[in-house]
């Protein structure tokens, strides 16, 4: 979420407005990646695979006490 930049303004800027303001493709890709990162980080049923070089998010059925297996074969808790 992107907030209004004015002092003491709590309005959240709509995504359409943000996308309309971005003309650089690299900036747009970075914005999209940050949205994905935020979604995974804020979702208690998703985890990033900790294996170096793996950029997959894994769905977690049980938040604690069960191992998770990524498509890259990494097993983590």
C-alpha beads as a LAMMPS data file, in Angstrom:
LAMMPS data file: protein, C-alpha beads

77 atoms
76 bonds

1 atom types
1 bond types

-500.0 500.0 xlo xhi
-500.0 500.0 ylo yhi
-500.0 500.0 zlo zhi

Masses

1 110.0

Atoms # bond

1 1 1 0.000 0.000 0.000
2 1 1 1.198 3.456 -0.845
3 1 1 0.020 6.369 1.276
4 1 1 -0.528 9.944 0.239
5 1 1 2.750 11.858 0.535
6 1 1 1.214 15.054 1.932
7 1 1 1.786 15.868 5.581
8 1 1 -0.817 14.288 7.890
9 1 1 -2.631 12.540 5.010
10 1 1 -3.743 8.950 5.628
11 1 1 -5.323 8.299 2.225
12 1 1 -4.143 5.143 0.454
13 1 1 -3.346 5.718 -3.215
14 1 1 -5.322 3.392 -5.494
15 1 1 -3.303 0.971 -7.582
16 1 1 -4.663 2.408 -10.829
17 1 1 -3.195 5.788 -9.876
18 1 1 0.173 4.246 -9.043
19 1 1 0.276 2.279 -12.307
20 1 1 -0.688 5.350 -14.322
21 1 1 2.226 7.259 -12.788
22 1 1 4.835 4.616 -13.669
23 1 1 6.248 4.895 -17.178
24 1 1 9.562 3.045 -16.709
25 1 1 9.246 -0.725 -17.289
26 1 1 11.993 -1.525 -14.759
27 1 1 10.183 0.493 -12.091
28 1 1 6.920 -1.271 -12.963
29 1 1 8.583 -4.709 -12.613
30 1 1 10.078 -3.659 -9.261
31 1 1 6.677 -2.398 -8.060
32 1 1 5.031 -5.691 -9.061
33 1 1 7.767 -7.684 -7.274
34 1 1 7.322 -5.607 -4.121
35 1 1 3.569 -6.297 -4.210
36 1 1 4.241 -10.035 -4.443
37 1 1 6.820 -9.880 -1.638
38 1 1 4.384 -8.013 0.581
39 1 1 1.578 -10.480 -0.134
40 1 1 3.746 -13.483 0.772
41 1 1 5.270 -11.805 3.830
42 1 1 1.839 -10.835 5.207
43 1 1 0.171 -14.207 4.581
44 1 1 0.606 -16.690 7.443
45 1 1 -0.007 -19.599 5.050
46 1 1 2.812 -18.682 2.648
47 1 1 6.565 -18.859 3.192
48 1 1 9.545 -18.048 1.016
49 1 1 11.806 -21.028 0.404
50 1 1 15.049 -20.387 2.331
51 1 1 17.285 -22.213 -0.176
52 1 1 19.831 -19.901 -1.802
53 1 1 18.811 -19.156 -5.374
54 1 1 15.224 -20.399 -4.969
55 1 1 12.647 -17.648 -5.269
56 1 1 9.532 -19.751 -4.759
57 1 1 6.789 -19.159 -2.241
58 1 1 5.360 -22.298 -0.648
59 1 1 1.845 -22.781 0.712
60 1 1 1.910 -23.919 4.335
61 1 1 -1.000 -26.023 5.570
62 1 1 0.004 -25.870 9.220
63 1 1 1.682 -22.737 10.500
64 1 1 3.835 -24.586 13.059
65 1 1 5.441 -27.975 13.661
66 1 1 5.222 -29.510 10.166
67 1 1 7.989 -29.592 7.576
68 1 1 7.362 -27.981 4.196
69 1 1 8.870 -29.224 0.932
70 1 1 9.554 -26.765 -1.865
71 1 1 9.588 -27.764 -5.555
72 1 1 13.386 -27.343 -5.375
73 1 1 13.377 -30.210 -2.805
74 1 1 14.370 -27.966 0.105
75 1 1 12.731 -29.084 3.357
76 1 1 12.153 -26.453 6.024
77 1 1 9.957 -25.710 9.043

Bonds

1 1 1 2
2 1 2 3
3 1 3 4
4 1 4 5
5 1 5 6
6 1 6 7
7 1 7 8
8 1 8 9
9 1 9 10
10 1 10 11
11 1 11 12
12 1 12 13
13 1 13 14
14 1 14 15
15 1 15 16
16 1 16 17
17 1 17 18
18 1 18 19
19 1 19 20
20 1 20 21
21 1 21 22
22 1 22 23
23 1 23 24
24 1 24 25
25 1 25 26
26 1 26 27
27 1 27 28
28 1 28 29
29 1 29 30
30 1 30 31
31 1 31 32
32 1 32 33
33 1 33 34
34 1 34 35
35 1 35 36
36 1 36 37
37 1 37 38
38 1 38 39
39 1 39 40
40 1 40 41
41 1 41 42
42 1 42 43
43 1 43 44
44 1 44 45
45 1 45 46
46 1 46 47
47 1 47 48
48 1 48 49
49 1 49 50
50 1 50 51
51 1 51 52
52 1 52 53
53 1 53 54
54 1 54 55
55 1 55 56
56 1 56 57
57 1 57 58
58 1 58 59
59 1 59 60
60 1 60 61
61 1 61 62
62 1 62 63
63 1 63 64
64 1 64 65
65 1 65 66
66 1 66 67
67 1 67 68
68 1 68 69
69 1 69 70
70 1 70 71
71 1 71 72
72 1 72 73
73 1 73 74
74 1 74 75
75 1 75 76
76 1 76 77
